[in-house]
Amino acid sequence: MSNLFESDLTNVKWTTFCGGNTDETGNSETCLELASVEGGYALRNNQDPNGTVIRATGAELTNFVNGLRDQGIV
C-alpha cells in the first residue's frame, strides 16, 4: 500500500456532501468534501479548503460509517 499521508492533494477532484441546512443567517452549512487519493481518501471542510485534511483508508471510512449507524446517528 502507498503512503496515504504523502498523497499529493494539489489536483484531486473534491466531491461535496451537504445535508441541505442553513444557519440562522441563511448561509449554507458547512459541508464535507471527499477526494479519492492514492491509498485511500481525503476529507475536508468545504468552508476551510486550506485547513485540516483528514486522510483515511476505505476500510477506516467503512468502519466509521458503520459505527455511526450502530450508534443510531445515521
Backbone as numpy.savetxt, mean C-alpha at the origin, in Angstrom:
# Nx Ny Nz CAx CAy CAz Cx Cy Cz
15.28 -15.30 -3.99 14.44 -14.13 -3.99 15.33 -12.88 -3.99
14.92 -11.87 -4.73 15.67 -10.62 -4.76 15.44 -9.86 -3.46
16.26 -8.85 -3.23 16.12 -8.05 -2.03 15.01 -7.02 -2.24
13.88 -7.27 -1.64 12.71 -6.41 -1.75 13.03 -4.96 -1.37
13.90 -4.79 -0.40 14.18 -3.46 0.12 15.16 -2.67 -0.74
15.72 -3.31 -1.74 16.60 -2.61 -2.68 15.91 -2.31 -4.00
14.66 -2.73 -4.16 13.92 -2.48 -5.40 13.77 -0.99 -5.64
14.07 -0.56 -6.85 13.97 0.85 -7.24 12.51 1.21 -7.46
12.06 2.29 -6.85 10.66 2.72 -6.96 10.47 3.86 -7.94
11.53 4.26 -8.62 11.48 5.44 -9.49 10.40 5.37 -10.55
10.29 4.26 -11.25 9.35 4.19 -12.38 8.25 3.16 -12.18
7.93 2.82 -10.93 6.87 1.84 -10.71 5.50 2.47 -10.96
4.54 1.63 -11.30 3.16 2.09 -11.52 2.39 1.88 -10.22
1.93 2.97 -9.63 1.17 2.92 -8.39 -0.31 2.82 -8.72
-1.04 1.95 -8.03 -2.48 1.83 -8.15 -3.08 2.33 -6.84
-4.07 3.20 -6.94 -4.66 3.84 -5.75 -5.95 3.14 -5.35
-6.08 2.87 -4.05 -7.27 2.25 -3.48 -7.83 3.17 -2.41
-9.09 3.60 -2.61 -9.74 4.51 -1.67 -11.06 3.91 -1.21
-11.50 4.33 -0.05 -12.78 3.86 0.48 -13.95 4.74 0.10
-13.67 5.87 -0.55 -14.75 6.75 -1.00 -15.19 7.79 0.01
-14.46 7.95 1.09 -14.84 8.91 2.12 -14.16 10.25 1.90
-14.73 11.28 2.51 -14.11 12.60 2.55 -14.06 13.05 4.00
-13.18 13.99 4.29 -13.13 14.50 5.65 -14.20 15.57 5.83
-14.23 16.18 7.01 -15.29 17.15 7.33 -15.25 18.40 6.45
-14.14 18.67 5.78 -14.06 19.83 4.89 -14.32 19.47 3.44
-14.62 18.20 3.16 -14.91 17.77 1.80 -13.70 17.31 1.01
-12.52 17.31 1.64 -11.32 16.84 0.95 -11.33 15.32 0.86
-10.72 14.81 -0.18 -10.63 13.37 -0.33 -9.83 12.76 0.80
-10.22 11.56 1.15 -9.53 10.84 2.21 -8.13 10.43 1.77
-7.35 10.03 2.72 -6.07 9.42 2.42 -6.33 8.05 1.84
-5.66 7.73 0.76 -5.83 6.45 0.09 -4.53 5.66 0.16
-4.64 4.38 -0.04 -3.50 3.49 -0.08 -3.08 3.30 -1.52
-1.79 3.42 -1.79 -1.27 3.14 -3.12 -0.39 1.90 -3.04
-0.52 1.04 -4.04 0.19 -0.23 -4.09 0.92 -0.34 -5.41
2.16 -0.80 -5.36 2.94 -1.03 -6.58 3.61 -2.39 -6.49
3.63 -3.09 -7.60 4.36 -4.35 -7.68 5.82 -4.03 -7.94
6.69 -4.59 -7.12 8.14 -4.39 -7.27 8.82 -5.74 -7.23
10.08 -5.76 -7.63 10.82 -7.01 -7.62 10.87 -7.57 -6.19
10.36 -8.77 -6.02 10.38 -9.40 -4.71 9.13 -9.19 -3.88
8.19 -8.37 -4.35 6.97 -8.16 -3.57 6.21 -6.92 -3.97
5.81 -6.15 -2.96 4.96 -4.98 -3.17 5.43 -3.81 -2.32
5.10 -2.62 -2.77 5.36 -1.40 -2.01 4.03 -0.72 -1.76
3.84 -0.17 -0.58 2.62 0.53 -0.20 2.98 1.91 0.33
2.13 2.90 0.01 2.37 4.25 0.51 1.05 5.00 0.63
1.10 6.13 1.31 -0.02 7.04 1.47 -0.05 7.96 0.26
-1.18 8.04 -0.44 -1.24 8.86 -1.65 -1.07 10.34 -1.37
-1.35 10.79 -0.16 -1.20 12.21 0.15 0.21 12.56 0.60
1.07 11.56 0.69 2.47 11.78 1.06 3.36 10.86 0.22
3.36 11.05 -1.11 4.08 10.12 -1.99 5.58 10.07 -1.78
6.15 11.06 -1.12 7.59 11.04 -0.83 7.88 10.58 0.59
6.83 10.15 1.29 6.98 9.72 2.67 7.38 8.25 2.78
7.07 7.69 3.90 7.42 6.31 4.20 6.75 5.34 3.23
7.51 4.37 2.78 7.00 3.29 1.94 7.15 1.99 2.71
6.08 1.23 2.78 6.11 -0.09 3.40 6.29 -1.12 2.29
7.20 -2.03 2.47 7.45 -3.09 1.48 7.10 -4.42 2.12
6.45 -5.29 1.32 6.04 -6.59 1.83 6.01 -7.60 0.70
6.23 -8.86 1.07 6.09 -9.92 0.08 4.60 -10.20 -0.13
4.30 -10.95 -1.16 2.91 -11.35 -1.40 2.35 -12.14 -0.23
3.16 -13.03 0.34 2.72 -13.83 1.48 2.42 -12.95 2.70
3.25 -11.94 2.92 3.02 -11.03 4.04 1.73 -10.25 3.86
1.47 -9.77 2.64 0.22 -9.05 2.40 -0.98 -9.96 2.56
-0.88 -11.18 2.07 -1.97 -12.14 2.23 -2.26 -12.39 3.70
-1.21 -12.60 4.48 -1.39 -12.83 5.92 -1.99 -11.61 6.61
-1.59 -10.43 6.19 -2.13 -9.19 6.76 -3.63 -9.09 6.49
-4.03 -9.29 5.24 -5.46 -9.20 4.89 -6.25 -10.29 5.60
-5.70 -11.50 5.66 -6.39 -12.58 6.38 -6.55 -12.23 7.86
-5.54 -11.61 8.44 -5.62 -11.17 9.83 -6.72 -10.13 10.03
-6.84 -9.21 9.08 -7.92 -8.21 9.16 -9.28 -8.89 9.10
-9.41 -9.86 8.21 -10.68 -10.61 8.11 -10.97 -11.38 9.39
-9.95 -12.04 9.92 -10.14 -12.81 11.15 -10.59 -11.94 12.31
-10.15 -10.68 12.33 -10.52 -9.75 13.38 -11.85 -9.05 13.10
-12.44 -9.33 11.91 -13.71 -8.70 11.54 -13.56 -7.25 11.10
-12.35 -6.86 10.74 -12.11 -5.47 10.33 -12.54 -5.26 8.89
-12.38 -6.28 8.06 -12.85 -6.21 6.66 -13.71 -7.41 6.36
